[in-house]
Amino acid sequence: MIDSTQSSRVVRLSRGEFFTCFLAAMAVFFLCQGPLWKHRWQMDASILYSYVAVPLLVAGVLVYRKKWSLAAFALGTLEVMVWKFGATYVIAHTIWMFSPPPTRPPPAVEVVVPDREPALVPTPIASDATGAIEGIVASGDASEVAGVVLILSGLEAYTFAPSPAGASLLVGDAIEPATVVAELHQEVRARSSDGRLHTVIASIDDEDLFNMPLQSSGAWSSASVRRGQGVGRLRCAVHQHSRETGALVVVRHPFHTQLEGDGHFRWEGVPAGRVTMQALGAGGREV
């Protein structure tokens, strides 16, 4: 007679075979990345390879012992993996518990490059190589002289630091003064004079230089002139069909002035050489 109970019994790993597979998998866990205590915060590869080794070890033992069957392989692999998971979980958390936390690299510092040209470096000019220009602009009617802007040209070979005092303007039913001179890298200040909101836009050759919202309270707002040269346009973006327009003249030197009624002007520290004087009236037109 045949004992059906014994014939249907699944062949399993013996204790010796189990510990052989278990200890070999633990050896992979401890040593595949080098000694575990030297990389105690980086165990991912050790954990992965130790699990990959388990089915290979179980299959090898079963084949060597001539006990191979699919059921024995599945049960043996499951048993070794469960015990190995428990052992590695306890070991890893024990090591982490008694180890100082890993040092974190300092966060990367993001360098933000401002959207502007670099500050101007003034050209060194000896004092004995400069002079003064002084004169009077005369006209039969003093009102024709007042407000005219004088600018020197012919100094393109020099670089000057911007004057401390920037340009100022008032925006109401019109922009006053009608012609404003600003030096490169200088600040332009503006405020509303009629209790309304305004947005002043400055442009040269269809390129906007700045956009300055003005509060109805009359508080001062400011914007920096970062680029451009020559005669540009000032306008209010809120009231585009009104008389709120003017001229902005961007220069790269401090030799400019807006005449009073007597027409007198004087500049000092002008580099020696041939220069040209330009006179601009309302709206930046040459006069």
C-alpha positions as CSV (number, residue, x, y, z in Angstrom):
1,M,0.0,0.0,0.0
2,I,1.1,3.6,-0.6
3,D,0.9,6.2,2.1
4,S,-0.9,9.1,0.3
5,T,-0.1,11.6,3.1
6,Q,3.6,11.1,2.7
7,S,3.5,11.2,-1.2
8,S,1.7,14.5,-1.2
9,R,4.0,16.2,1.4
10,V,5.9,19.2,0.0
11,V,9.6,19.0,0.2
12,R,10.9,22.0,2.2
13,L,14.3,23.4,3.1
14,S,15.9,21.8,6.1
15,R,17.1,24.0,8.9
16,G,20.7,23.8,7.7
17,E,19.7,24.7,4.1
18,F,17.5,27.5,5.4
19,F,20.4,29.1,7.5
20,T,22.8,28.6,4.5
21,C,20.5,30.7,2.3
22,F,19.6,33.2,5.1
23,L,23.2,33.9,6.1
24,A,24.4,34.2,2.5
25,A,21.6,36.8,1.9
26,M,22.6,38.6,5.0
27,A,26.2,38.6,3.9
28,V,25.2,40.3,0.7
29,F,23.2,42.9,2.7
30,F,26.2,43.6,4.9
31,L,29.0,43.6,2.4
32,C,27.8,44.3,-1.2
33,Q,28.4,48.1,-0.9
34,G,31.3,47.7,1.5
35,P,30.9,47.3,5.3
36,L,27.4,48.4,6.2
37,W,28.6,50.6,9.0
38,K,30.5,52.8,6.6
39,H,27.5,53.6,4.5
40,R,24.7,53.3,7.1
41,W,22.6,56.1,5.5
42,Q,22.9,54.6,2.0
43,M,21.5,51.0,2.1
44,D,19.3,50.9,-1.0
45,A,21.6,48.8,-3.1
46,S,22.4,46.5,-0.2
47,I,18.7,45.8,0.4
48,L,17.9,45.3,-3.3
49,Y,20.8,42.9,-4.0
50,S,20.1,40.9,-0.8
51,Y,16.5,40.3,-2.0
52,V,17.7,39.4,-5.5
53,A,20.1,36.8,-4.1
54,V,17.5,34.9,-2.1
55,P,15.7,33.0,-5.0
56,L,19.1,32.3,-6.6
57,L,20.4,30.8,-3.3
58,V,17.3,28.7,-2.7
59,A,17.2,27.4,-6.2
60,G,20.9,26.5,-6.0
61,V,20.5,24.6,-2.7
62,L,17.5,22.7,-3.9
63,V,19.2,21.7,-7.1
64,Y,22.4,20.7,-5.2
65,R,20.4,18.6,-2.8
66,K,18.3,17.1,-5.6
67,K,15.1,18.3,-4.0
68,W,14.0,20.7,-6.7
69,S,10.3,21.4,-7.1
70,L,8.4,24.5,-7.9
71,A,6.5,24.4,-4.6
72,A,9.7,23.8,-2.6
73,F,11.3,26.7,-4.4
74,A,8.4,29.1,-3.7
75,L,8.0,28.2,0.0
76,G,11.8,28.3,0.6
77,T,12.1,31.7,-1.1
78,L,9.2,33.1,0.9
79,E,10.5,31.8,4.2
80,V,14.0,33.2,3.7
81,M,12.7,36.6,2.5
82,V,10.4,37.0,5.5
83,W,13.1,36.2,8.0
84,K,15.6,38.4,6.1
85,F,13.2,41.3,6.0
86,G,12.7,41.1,9.8
87,A,16.4,40.9,10.5
88,T,17.4,43.7,8.1
89,Y,14.6,46.0,9.3
90,V,15.7,45.6,13.0
91,I,19.4,46.0,12.1
92,A,18.9,49.1,9.9
93,H,16.7,50.9,12.4
94,T,19.0,50.0,15.3
95,I,22.0,51.5,13.4
96,W,20.0,54.6,12.5
97,M,18.9,55.1,16.1
98,F,22.4,55.2,17.4
99,S,24.1,57.1,14.5
100,P,24.3,60.9,14.1
101,P,22.1,62.2,11.3
102,P,23.9,62.6,7.9
103,T,25.3,66.0,7.1
104,R,23.3,67.7,4.3
105,P,25.1,69.7,1.6
106,P,24.4,73.4,1.7
107,P,21.6,74.5,-0.5
108,A,22.7,75.8,-3.9
109,V,22.7,79.5,-4.1
110,E,20.7,80.8,-7.0
111,V,22.5,83.7,-8.6
112,V,19.9,86.2,-10.0
113,V,21.3,88.4,-12.7
114,P,19.4,91.8,-12.6
115,D,17.9,92.9,-15.9
116,R,20.0,96.0,-16.3
117,E,23.3,97.2,-17.6
118,P,26.3,97.3,-15.3
119,A,27.0,100.5,-13.4
120,L,29.0,103.0,-15.4
121,V,32.7,103.4,-14.7
122,P,33.6,107.1,-15.1
123,T,36.5,107.9,-17.4
124,P,39.4,109.5,-15.5
125,I,39.8,113.1,-16.6
126,A,42.6,115.3,-15.3
127,S,41.4,118.7,-13.9
128,D,43.8,120.6,-16.1
129,A,42.2,119.0,-19.2
130,T,38.8,120.4,-18.5
131,G,37.2,123.9,-18.8
132,A,34.0,125.8,-18.4
133,I,31.3,126.8,-20.9
134,E,29.2,129.8,-20.0
135,G,26.8,132.0,-22.0
136,I,23.4,133.5,-22.4
137,V,20.6,132.5,-24.8
138,A,18.8,135.7,-25.9
139,S,15.5,136.2,-27.6
140,G,13.2,139.1,-28.2
141,D,10.6,137.4,-25.9
142,A,11.9,135.9,-22.6
143,S,9.0,133.4,-22.6
144,E,10.6,131.8,-25.7
145,V,13.8,131.1,-23.8
146,A,12.3,129.8,-20.5
147,G,12.0,126.1,-20.5
148,V,14.4,125.5,-23.4
149,V,16.8,122.6,-22.7
150,L,20.5,122.9,-23.6
151,I,22.6,119.8,-24.1
152,L,26.2,119.3,-25.2
153,S,27.1,116.7,-27.7
154,G,30.5,115.5,-28.8
155,L,31.4,113.8,-25.6
156,E,30.7,110.2,-26.7
157,A,34.3,109.1,-25.9
158,Y,33.8,109.8,-22.2
159,T,31.8,108.0,-19.5
160,F,30.4,110.1,-16.6
161,A,28.8,109.1,-13.3
162,P,25.1,110.2,-13.2
163,S,24.3,113.4,-11.2
164,P,22.9,112.7,-7.7
165,A,19.8,114.8,-8.4
166,G,17.4,113.1,-10.8
167,A,14.7,114.5,-13.0
168,S,11.2,115.2,-11.6
169,L,7.8,115.7,-13.4
170,L,4.2,116.3,-12.6
171,V,1.4,114.5,-14.4
172,G,-2.1,116.0,-14.5
173,D,-3.9,117.4,-17.5
174,A,-0.5,117.6,-19.0
175,I,3.1,116.4,-18.2
176,E,5.2,119.2,-16.7
177,P,7.8,120.1,-17.7
178,A,7.1,119.2,-21.3
179,T,10.7,118.2,-21.8
180,V,12.6,116.2,-19.2
181,V,16.3,115.4,-19.3
182,A,17.5,112.2,-17.5
183,E,21.0,110.8,-17.4
184,L,21.7,107.1,-17.9
185,H,21.4,105.2,-14.6
186,Q,19.7,108.1,-13.0
187,E,16.3,108.1,-11.3
188,V,13.2,109.8,-12.6
189,R,10.6,110.8,-10.0
190,A,6.9,111.6,-10.8
191,R,3.6,112.2,-9.1
192,S,0.0,112.8,-10.0
193,S,-1.0,116.5,-9.7
194,D,-4.8,116.1,-10.4
195,G,-5.9,113.4,-7.9
196,R,-6.2,110.8,-10.6
197,L,-4.4,107.5,-11.4
198,H,-1.8,107.7,-14.1
199,T,0.8,105.3,-15.6
200,V,3.7,107.1,-17.2
201,I,5.5,105.1,-20.0
202,A,8.8,106.3,-21.4
203,S,10.0,105.0,-24.8
204,I,12.6,105.7,-27.5
205,D,12.2,104.3,-31.0
206,D,9.3,102.0,-29.9
207,E,11.4,100.5,-27.0
208,D,9.9,101.1,-23.6
209,L,12.5,102.4,-21.0
210,F,10.3,102.2,-17.9
211,N,6.7,102.0,-16.8
212,M,5.8,104.1,-13.7
213,P,2.3,103.8,-12.0
214,L,1.3,107.0,-10.1
215,Q,-1.1,107.0,-7.2
216,S,-4.0,109.4,-7.0
217,S,-2.8,110.5,-3.6
218,G,0.0,112.4,-5.2
219,A,2.8,110.3,-3.6
220,W,6.1,110.3,-5.5
221,S,7.0,107.2,-7.6
222,S,10.3,106.6,-9.2
223,A,11.9,104.6,-12.0
224,S,15.5,104.2,-13.1
225,V,16.7,104.9,-16.7
226,R,18.7,101.8,-17.5
227,R,19.2,102.2,-21.3
228,G,18.6,104.4,-24.2
229,Q,20.0,107.7,-25.6
230,G,18.4,110.5,-27.4
231,V,15.0,112.1,-27.5
232,G,12.1,109.8,-26.5
233,R,8.5,110.1,-25.6
234,L,6.5,110.3,-22.4
235,R,2.9,109.3,-22.3
236,C,0.1,108.3,-19.9
237,A,-1.2,104.8,-20.6
238,V,-4.4,105.4,-18.7
239,H,-5.4,108.6,-20.6
240,Q,-4.0,107.9,-24.0
241,H,-6.2,110.5,-25.9
242,S,-5.4,113.4,-23.7
243,R,-2.6,116.0,-23.6
244,E,-0.6,113.9,-21.1
245,T,2.4,113.6,-23.4
246,G,6.0,115.0,-23.2
247,A,9.6,114.4,-24.2
248,L,12.3,112.5,-22.3
249,V,15.8,113.2,-23.4
250,V,18.3,110.5,-22.2
251,V,21.9,111.7,-22.1
252,R,25.2,110.1,-20.8
253,H,26.8,113.1,-19.2
254,P,25.8,115.9,-16.7
255,F,26.2,118.8,-19.2
256,H,22.6,119.7,-19.7
257,T,20.3,122.4,-18.2
258,Q,16.8,123.9,-18.5
259,L,17.0,127.6,-19.0
260,E,15.3,130.2,-16.8
261,G,13.9,133.4,-18.2
262,D,17.3,135.2,-18.2
263,G,18.7,132.4,-20.5
264,H,22.0,132.2,-18.5
265,F,23.8,128.8,-18.4
266,R,27.2,127.6,-17.1
267,W,28.9,124.2,-17.1
268,E,32.2,123.4,-15.4
269,G,34.5,120.4,-15.8
270,V,33.8,120.0,-19.5
271,P,36.6,117.9,-21.1
272,A,38.7,119.9,-23.5
273,G,37.8,119.4,-27.2
274,R,35.3,120.3,-29.8
275,V,31.6,120.1,-28.6
276,T,28.3,121.1,-30.0
277,M,25.4,122.7,-28.2
278,Q,21.8,121.6,-28.9
279,A,18.7,123.4,-27.9
280,L,15.4,121.5,-27.4
281,G,12.0,123.1,-27.0
282,A,8.6,121.7,-26.0
283,G,8.2,118.1,-27.0
284,G,11.9,117.7,-27.6
285,R,11.9,119.6,-30.9
286,E,15.2,121.3,-31.9
287,V,15.1,125.1,-31.8
